[in-house]
Amino acid sequence: MKKIGVIGIKDAWSTELLLDAVRRKTGSVFLVEMDKVYLDSYKETVFCGDIDLCKFDAFIIKKIGNIYSHDFLNKLEILKYLEERHKKRIFSAPSRIMRLLNRLSCTIALQSNNIPMPPTVITSDKDIAFKTIKFFKSAVLKPLYSTKARGMRLVNYSDDIENEVLNFVKDGNNTIYIQKKIDIGQKDYGIVFLGGKYLGTYARVKNNSSWNTTTNSGGKYITHQPSREIIDLAKKAQDIFNLDFTCVDIAETNEGIFVFEVSAFGGFRGLMESAGINAAELYTDYVLGELN
């Protein structure tokens, strides 16, 4: 059987689900925690603790770490070495994930391919930021590295805009990413793809006390069947990055259909809780099929 490593976080729900699927289908599995990985270029080796990763057949990336940061790029470079120097299959390819980790890179790729997104301004000039928020009236300040709305700030022009922006910058956001706040109603959608093919959709429904739908803010997953128009738009967005497994965040609004982002890693919980679909198991089947 193939020797597969799962790159993830110990005891994290999605990582454990994937570990279990790989273990059942191959007889064994190894958890690769990136904080324990080291590259020795002189010896041309990559180890996780005392385990030689060069002896594996393939790896599935579930998570690089708990908190998104530019340090993820460094860890992905080590995985690129495994992929390129030792010819290991990695799902999804590190170079493809790199384009999605940084919110700005993702936005530029989507906009360059005519994917509809909320109006967005990126600047390091605080005066431009003040004027942009005044023009948008309501906006969301977004860190370049974050997930599940962590570090995001909803600001209205009636707020103390200068302090809001200055505090955002003090939090380490020297590049100010400003996106117009779009009224999405009560929900948005996660459109999931496996191997570039549509797998399923879930809706995230927000609670009444939050401006966003994330589960971190009390949002709930429910089943949803999107229109062909939405599936086709999500497919066009994910095709730009060509990941093995991903999720496209989309909302239907009075101003049109908007894509908010394409996920670097994708999630399993939405499909599991809304439709009982074990995406980790299907992903493992896909990986084994690719290797064979």
VOGU-3710 file (C-alpha; in Angstrom, 3 decimals, decimal comma):
1> mkkigvigik> 0,000/0,000/0,000  0,990/3,598/-0,513  2,699/5,419/2,357  0,861/8,715/2,809  1,513/11,531/5,250  -1,169/13,982/6,325  0,097/17,498/6,954  -2,081/18,956/9,671  -2,636/19,821/13,318  -2,729/17,228/16,080
11> dawstellld> -6,247/16,710/17,522  -7,828/19,182/15,065  -11,195/17,879/13,845  -10,525/18,073/10,112  -7,006/16,650/10,432  -8,250/13,722/12,518  -11,021/13,023/10,007  -8,469/12,841/7,204  -6,038/10,744/9,255  -8,822/8,267/9,958
21> avrrktgsvf> -9,782/8,028/6,280  -6,193/7,446/5,133  -5,580/4,906/7,910  -8,666/2,868/6,990  -7,833/2,822/3,281  -4,070/2,230/3,437  -3,539/0,497/6,781  -1,294/3,237/8,175  -0,833/6,996/8,269  1,591/9,544/9,681
31> lvemdkvyld> 0,751/13,046/10,921  3,238/15,643/9,709  3,269/18,704/11,974  5,113/21,448/10,113  6,585/22,978/13,272  8,559/19,722/13,695  9,793/19,540/10,092  13,334/20,421/9,103  15,186/20,518/5,809  18,891/19,650/5,560
41> syketvfcgd> 19,936/20,771/2,084  23,504/19,454/2,522  22,229/15,926/3,166  19,247/16,513/0,841  16,807/15,274/3,481  13,541/16,418/5,047  12,578/15,010/8,434  9,645/15,390/10,811  11,198/14,558/14,142  13,038/11,297/13,412
51> idlckfdafi> 10,785/10,303/10,484  12,330/10,581/6,997  9,677/12,204/4,809  11,626/11,374/1,663  10,520/7,745/2,074  6,813/8,557/1,702  4,861/8,185/-1,520  2,706/11,284/-1,112  1,347/13,895/1,257  -2,058/15,519/1,708
61> ikkigniysh> -2,022/19,053/3,070  -4,889/19,768/5,438  -3,410/22,569/7,535  0,026/24,186/7,809  -0,647/25,669/11,247  -3,241/27,222/13,530  -2,794/30,897/12,677  -2,390/32,131/9,101  0,789/34,154/8,553  3,516/34,786/5,988
71> dflnkleilk> 5,502/32,070/7,815  3,234/29,558/6,068  5,049/30,455/2,842  8,357/29,336/4,342  6,855/26,001/5,355  5,378/25,541/1,912  8,841/26,135/0,424  10,108/23,102/2,364  7,246/21,052/0,962  8,123/22,325/-2,512
81> yleerhkkri> 11,605/20,890/-1,986  10,063/17,499/-1,238  7,921/17,809/-4,324  10,595/19,025/-6,720  13,838/17,462/-5,457  12,417/14,140/-4,279  9,506/13,931/-6,763  6,820/13,441/-4,092  3,161/14,010/-4,930  1,620/16,631/-2,682
91> fsapsrimrl> -2,098/17,347/-2,667  -2,552/20,261/-3,320  0,768/21,383/-4,830  2,518/23,896/-2,515  3,100/26,393/-5,332  -0,650/26,483/-6,013  -1,538/26,956/-2,360  0,935/29,841/-2,130  -1,182/31,912/-4,513  -4,126/31,659/-2,122
101> lnrlsctial> -2,561/32,170/1,295  -2,201/35,890/0,802  -5,587/37,575/0,413  -4,115/40,168/-1,938  -2,646/37,532/-4,280  -5,974/35,708/-4,354  -7,890/38,922/-5,053  -5,611/39,980/-7,895  -5,812/36,551/-9,533  -9,617/36,541/-9,316
111> qsnnipmppt> -9,968/40,123/-10,574  -7,508/39,510/-13,423  -9,774/36,689/-14,578  -12,970/38,785/-14,409  -14,432/37,063/-11,343  -17,012/39,391/-9,733  -15,922/40,512/-6,253  -17,061/43,297/-3,927  -15,319/46,629/-4,686  -11,898/46,482/-3,043
121> vitsdkdiaf> -9,086/48,976/-2,461  -5,578/48,074/-1,304  -3,247/50,803/-0,063  -0,577/51,716/2,470  -1,722/55,366/2,456  -3,924/56,071/5,476  -5,506/59,124/3,815  -6,580/56,977/0,868  -8,005/54,494/3,358  -10,055/57,228/5,075
131> ktikffksav> -11,411/58,469/1,733  -12,218/54,923/0,582  -14,250/54,146/3,702  -16,080/57,452/3,304  -16,918/56,504/-0,289  -17,981/52,934/0,602  -19,900/54,195/3,682  -19,497/50,717/5,208  -16,410/48,552/4,724  -14,487/45,574/6,069
141> lkplystkar> -10,779/45,860/6,820  -9,189/42,459/6,177  -5,737/41,138/7,149  -3,814/39,640/4,241  -3,380/36,407/6,216  -6,459/35,190/8,069  -9,322/32,726/8,013  -12,842/32,623/9,460  -12,919/36,451/9,659  -10,136/36,556/12,273
151> gmrlvnysdd> -8,707/40,063/12,577  -11,328/41,629/10,314  -12,922/44,944/11,290  -16,328/46,172/10,157  -16,183/49,980/9,970  -18,779/52,583/9,065  -18,034/56,147/8,064  -19,854/57,390/11,161  -17,274/55,569/13,321  -13,965/57,058/14,433
161> ienevlnfvk> -12,399/56,105/11,125  -8,923/57,428/11,794  -8,525/55,411/14,995  -10,061/52,316/13,389  -7,535/52,419/10,546  -4,601/53,283/12,807  -5,443/50,414/15,158  -5,741/48,058/12,182  -2,256/49,105/11,041  -0,876/48,758/14,576
171> dgnntiyiqk> -2,071/45,152/14,538  0,527/44,523/11,831  -1,519/45,327/8,727  0,820/47,736/6,931  -0,992/46,959/3,704  -4,589/48,079/4,223  -7,092/45,825/2,437  -10,484/47,555/2,302  -13,547/45,825/0,902  -16,973/47,381/0,551
181> kidigqkdyg> -19,450/45,817/2,972  -22,025/43,988/0,889  -25,425/43,058/2,307  -25,526/39,276/1,877  -28,711/38,797/3,886  -28,578/35,872/6,300  -26,279/33,463/4,446  -23,522/32,766/2,005  -22,350/29,556/0,339  -19,352/27,259/0,293
191> ivflggkylg> -19,035/25,549/-3,087  -16,704/22,544/-2,767  -14,569/20,992/-5,525  -12,513/17,807/-5,572  -10,070/17,280/-8,426  -11,647/20,245/-10,192  -15,107/18,631/-10,141  -18,103/19,926/-8,227  -18,609/17,956/-5,017  -21,337/19,794/-3,118
201> tyarvknnss> -22,503/22,983/-1,449  -23,340/24,105/2,061  -24,773/27,376/3,285  -23,489/29,304/6,290  -26,296/31,068/8,139  -25,276/33,859/10,492  -26,778/34,569/13,865  -28,506/37,893/14,388  -25,722/39,393/16,501  -22,906/39,016/13,915
211> wntttnsggk> -22,106/40,791/10,662  -20,446/37,659/9,199  -21,508/34,032/8,750  -18,432/32,243/10,102  -18,881/29,488/12,652  -16,442/31,394/14,886  -19,147/34,068/15,114  -22,001/31,630/15,720  -22,852/30,789/12,114  -24,459/27,428/11,326
221> yithqpsrei> -24,143/25,069/8,358  -27,264/24,032/6,475  -27,835/22,128/3,253  -28,222/24,125/0,037  -28,603/23,440/-3,670  -27,182/26,359/-5,697  -28,160/27,406/-9,185  -26,145/26,297/-12,198  -25,016/29,921/-12,587  -23,422/29,892/-9,143
231> idlakkaqdi> -21,758/26,494/-9,629  -20,333/27,607/-12,989  -18,981/30,839/-11,495  -17,392/28,946/-8,596  -15,882/26,470/-11,073  -14,388/29,324/-13,083  -12,900/30,810/-9,892  -11,360/27,547/-8,659  -9,992/26,699/-12,102  -7,618/29,661/-11,797
241> fnldftcvdi> -5,754/27,933/-8,961  -6,197/24,256/-9,891  -6,164/22,844/-6,369  -6,983/19,211/-5,652  -9,481/20,176/-2,952  -10,930/23,619/-2,321  -13,996/25,640/-1,438  -15,215/28,838/-3,072  -17,047/31,372/-0,882  -19,931/32,994/-2,767
251> aetnegifvf> -22,941/35,145/-1,888  -26,089/36,171/-3,729  -26,912/39,825/-3,084  -29,133/42,606/-4,391  -26,030/43,900/-6,186  -25,320/40,588/-7,894  -23,396/37,382/-7,217  -19,980/37,893/-5,643  -17,022/35,623/-4,980  -15,246/36,481/-1,736
261> evsafggfrg> -12,374/34,012/-1,837  -11,093/30,615/-2,872  -9,833/28,571/0,072  -6,197/27,469/0,210  -7,114/24,292/2,087  -10,868/23,801/1,924  -12,976/22,528/4,801  -14,660/19,221/5,610  -17,101/20,243/8,323  -19,549/22,206/6,157
271> lmesaginaa> -20,461/19,268/3,905  -20,422/16,820/6,809  -22,808/18,812/9,010  -25,114/19,979/6,234  -25,320/16,912/4,004  -23,524/14,038/5,749  -20,832/13,977/3,054  -17,461/12,745/4,312  -15,183/14,817/2,078  -12,073/13,447/3,804
281> elytdyvlge> -12,938/9,932/2,654  -13,665/11,064/-0,892  -10,429/13,071/-0,932  -8,461/9,995/0,148  -10,071/7,921/-2,629  -9,126/10,660/-5,099  -5,490/10,730/-3,904  -5,150/6,931/-4,119  -6,644/7,001/-7,587  -4,123/9,644/-8,676
291> ln> -1,208/7,667/-7,234  -2,321/4,475/-8,974
//
